[in-house]
Amino acid sequence: MSSEKIKHLREEIDQLDQSFLKLLSQRGEKVMQIGQLKKAAQSRFHVPEREAKIFQKLKKNNPGPYKDEAILSIFREILSASLALESPLQVAFLGPEATFTHLAAIQRFGLSAQFVPQETIAQVFQAVQQKKVNYGIVPIENSTEGVVNHTLDLFVDFPLKICGEIKIAIVHNLLSQESDLRKIKKVYSHPHALAQCRQWLTKHLPQVKIVDVASTAKAAEIVSGEKQVAAIASEYAASKYKLKVLCKNIEDHPNNFTRFVVIGEEGCGPSGHDKTSLMFSTKDEVGVLFKLLAPFAKEKINLTKIESRPLKGRAWEYIFFVDLDGHQEDPKVRRAIETMAQSCSFLRVLGSYPKSEV
């Protein structure tokens, strides 16, 4: 009796699948029509704030039983494939493939985008500025290790916008060709990954030689060709380089995530759930920072981050980076920035963009 019921339910699922397929085809036709209209009007074919609103609506209207994360993951690929019908997005990232930056790029743009690995963060910025790609993905801060100073410095040198962010949980694994942890004589990884697993390494592999390499993916690539060595990298890297996962989740702090930003030449319109990043410099005077930030307190705007970096070529002068809640087109945000600019020697809004969750 139960087998007949299962058969009947599976037939209903097959019918639903065919309905989904038909609806997806109809959606694709509408996307192509919009693409033709955009091309004729010479308007942007990728609108990040539109995507953000779609995801917000999906979360709000999700009736279950699927979790929001599952629904968003499915629709991320639908939107990625839809964009590819118009023109596949080209995205530069800090490579090689299987780095956490690559994983962030896939999470943000889906598998239908074309990903272009770069050897350095500076090369990602250059690829975007030279219009070789539509966007770039770069790391900007880690919850354990702090900000990526080199990324902040490059925003001073390149007139690019932040048009999105991605936050991903960083889960480190020990990968190897070996099956026995006792055979490991050397561990390769990126310095940040090694720092995030320092306590685990001290406890479990105290006599092992530690070797810094350019990326976690590079570490996995090296280990794929050597014996008695291991890499700290992602499970995705294990799959790509055909390595065994000797130990999972070896990071010292389980709530470890990295924030990446999407860089491009154009900003984003309001999505209703936005963040704004800006940078500024000022003369070194008593109380000047308090004076500059006071307009945000007056407008009841939440500042979520502030960092300072030395200003190149000017001893004891600094440039500040601030993240705040809201979009630069919001009246209270606009008023606060305009008031602040009157007292700055330099101020640039790096971008307003939809917030991301981990």
PATOR-398299 format. One line per 2 residues: number of its first residue (from 0); for each residue x, y, z of C-alpha. Coordinates in steps of 0.02 Angstrom, whole numbers. Each point is the difference from the previous one (the first is absolute). Layout:
N
NUM = X,Y,Z  ...
***
This chain:
358
0 = 0,0,0  139,121,48
2 = 94,-37,-163  -153,51,-101
4 = -15,161,99  185,38,-28
6 = -21,-34,-186  -148,118,-8
8 = 94,138,94  150,-18,-115
10 = -113,19,-151  -67,161,76
12 = 179,60,29  43,-38,-182
14 = -149,105,-55  56,143,113
16 = 176,-12,-72  -69,19,-175
18 = -100,151,57  158,76,77
20 = 94,-28,-162  -136,83,-102
22 = -7,149,118  190,17,-5
24 = -5,2,-190  -133,136,5
26 = 106,98,123  150,-16,-114
28 = -99,69,-147  -50,153,104
30 = 182,24,51  55,-1,-181
32 = -133,128,-45  60,114,141
34 = 179,-26,-60  -46,61,-174
36 = -86,154,71  151,38,111
38 = 117,-17,-148  -105,120,-103
40 = -3,125,144  186,-31,39
42 = -44,-25,183  81,-114,129
44 = -35,-183,-32  44,-48,179
46 = -90,91,140  60,-58,172
48 = -136,91,97  -133,-88,-105
50 = 75,-169,49  3,52,183
52 = -185,44,-6  -40,-168,-80
54 = 89,-91,141  -85,107,133
56 = -171,-39,-76  39,-187,-11
58 = 48,-6,185  -155,97,49
60 = -120,-109,-101  83,-170,25
62 = -141,-116,61  117,-146,41
64 = 42,-140,24  165,50,-82
66 = 111,114,104  37,176,-63
68 = 181,-48,-34  -53,-140,-117
70 = -122,111,-94  128,138,-22
72 = 131,-124,-60  -120,-67,-133
74 = -48,174,-59  182,56,-1
76 = 32,-128,-137  -160,48,-91
78 = 53,183,-2  177,-48,-51
80 = -65,-104,-146  -121,139,-46
82 = 141,128,-9  98,-121,-109
84 = -144,7,-126  37,186,-22
86 = 189,-3,24  98,-105,126
88 = 74,105,138  190,-2,5
90 = 67,7,177  182,17,52
92 = 51,-75,166  155,-33,104
94 = 47,-172,-66  34,-135,-37
96 = -162,-99,-5  -61,-76,164
98 = 57,146,108  -126,72,121
100 = -10,153,-113  -51,-116,-142
102 = -133,-78,111  -63,175,44
104 = -9,43,-186  -102,-157,-37
106 = -116,37,146  -29,177,-62
108 = -13,-26,-187  -45,-184,-24
110 = 80,-132,-108  -53,77,-166
112 = 118,148,21  174,-5,-76
114 = 133,8,136  171,71,-41
116 = 137,-38,129  130,132,40
118 = 164,-21,93  -16,155,111
120 = -134,113,72  75,144,-100
122 = -25,-99,-161  -185,-22,44
124 = -17,189,14  96,24,-164
126 = -109,-126,-93  -157,96,50
128 = 72,172,-38  62,-58,-170
130 = -174,-70,-39  66,-176,-24
132 = -137,-61,118  -167,64,66
134 = 42,-22,184  137,-50,120
136 = -8,-91,166  127,42,135
138 = 13,-40,187  -17,151,114
140 = -9,-67,178  0,-156,106
142 = -88,-18,166  157,-75,78
144 = 146,85,-90  -79,171,-31
146 = 4,107,-156  98,-37,-158
148 = 106,157,-3  60,-24,-179
150 = -180,3,-63  -36,163,93
152 = 158,78,-72  -51,-44,-177
154 = -164,96,16  109,156,17
156 = 88,-40,-164  -148,-59,-105
158 = -161,101,-30  -112,-153,12
160 = -164,-27,92  -53,-130,127
162 = -161,-71,-71  -28,-152,108
164 = 64,-105,144  8,-184,42
166 = 28,-75,172  47,-183,6
168 = 41,-113,145  182,-55,-9
170 = 14,-186,34  178,-68,-6
172 = 43,-181,-31  162,-98,-1
174 = 20,-79,-172  127,-130,-55
176 = 34,-152,-107  39,-91,162
178 = -129,-88,108  100,8,163
180 = 29,166,89  161,-70,75
182 = 82,-5,-173  -14,188,-26
184 = 169,89,3  -46,168,-78
186 = -156,111,-12  -30,128,-137
188 = -126,142,1  -30,186,-14
190 = 66,98,151  -177,52,52
192 = -60,-180,-2  150,-57,100
194 = -30,138,128  -183,-51,15
196 = 52,-180,37  151,37,110
198 = -67,-82,159  -56,-157,-92
200 = 170,-17,-84  91,24,165
202 = -104,-135,83  -8,-130,-138
204 = 155,31,-107  126,87,116
206 = 158,-61,-90  -60,26,-178
208 = 81,130,-114  -119,140,-50
210 = 18,77,-173  -86,160,-61
212 = -67,2,-178  -100,124,-103
214 = -172,-79,30  -89,-148,77
216 = -36,-65,-175  186,10,-45
218 = 36,-100,158  -122,-136,-57
220 = 78,-1,-173  175,-25,73
222 = -59,-139,116  -83,-92,-145
224 = 177,-33,-66  91,-42,161
226 = -1,-135,134  4,22,190
228 = -65,178,-13  -167,84,30
230 = -92,160,-45  -123,107,96
232 = -138,40,-124  -185,-21,-40
234 = -94,-159,-40  -25,72,-174
236 = 190,-1,-19  4,-181,59
238 = -123,-46,-137  91,98,-135
240 = 173,-70,40  -61,-175,48
242 = 63,5,180  -62,-86,156
244 = -73,103,142  106,-56,147
246 = -83,117,127  -149,115,-16
248 = -36,168,82  174,30,69
250 = -19,189,17  29,62,178
252 = -158,107,2  -159,-78,-70
254 = -84,169,-32  131,46,-128
256 = -58,90,-157  76,109,-134
258 = -84,147,-82  33,25,-185
260 = -52,150,-104  -54,11,-181
262 = 89,139,-93  -61,79,-161
264 = -12,163,-95  -182,39,39
266 = -92,21,164  -163,-79,57
268 = -170,78,27  -92,-25,165
270 = -61,-175,41  -79,43,168
272 = 132,-95,99  164,87,-38
274 = 171,46,65  111,146,-52
276 = 190,4,2  102,160,-10
278 = 177,59,27  64,169,54
280 = 152,92,65  19,153,108
282 = 130,103,90  66,-69,164
284 = -87,110,128  -69,-28,175
286 = -180,-62,-9  -7,1,-190
288 = -59,-181,-16  -139,31,127
290 = -53,154,-98  -3,-95,-165
292 = -102,-145,65  -122,105,102
294 = -121,27,-148  -32,-188,-7
296 = -45,-4,185  -113,150,-26
298 = -91,-89,-142  -6,-162,102
300 = 102,-96,-130  88,-156,61
302 = 186,-10,-40  49,-183,-16
304 = 188,17,-29  140,128,1
306 = 180,-32,-49  150,112,-29
308 = 150,-19,-117  155,109,-21
310 = -15,119,-147  138,-40,-124
312 = 133,133,-16  -63,101,149
314 = 77,-39,167  -123,-11,146
316 = -152,30,-109  -135,-132,-14
318 = -144,-50,-110  -155,-71,85
320 = -122,-132,-64  -177,-4,69
322 = -147,-119,-27  -174,58,48
324 = -179,-60,-11  -105,75,-139
326 = 17,56,-182  85,162,-53
328 = -163,52,-83  -93,-10,166
330 = -33,181,55  77,-18,173
332 = 155,-89,-67  20,131,-136
334 = -14,142,128  129,-80,114
336 = 125,-27,-140  -23,177,-67
338 = 29,73,174  152,-111,26
340 = 76,48,-169  10,183,54
342 = 134,-44,127  96,-130,-102
344 = 153,31,-106  -57,-149,-105
346 = -157,-108,-2  -61,-134,-121
348 = -151,-112,12  63,-173,-48
350 = -176,-62,-29  -171,-43,68
352 = -51,-181,-23  -116,-136,67
354 = 51,-77,166  50,-182,3
356 = -30,-131,134  121,-139,41
***
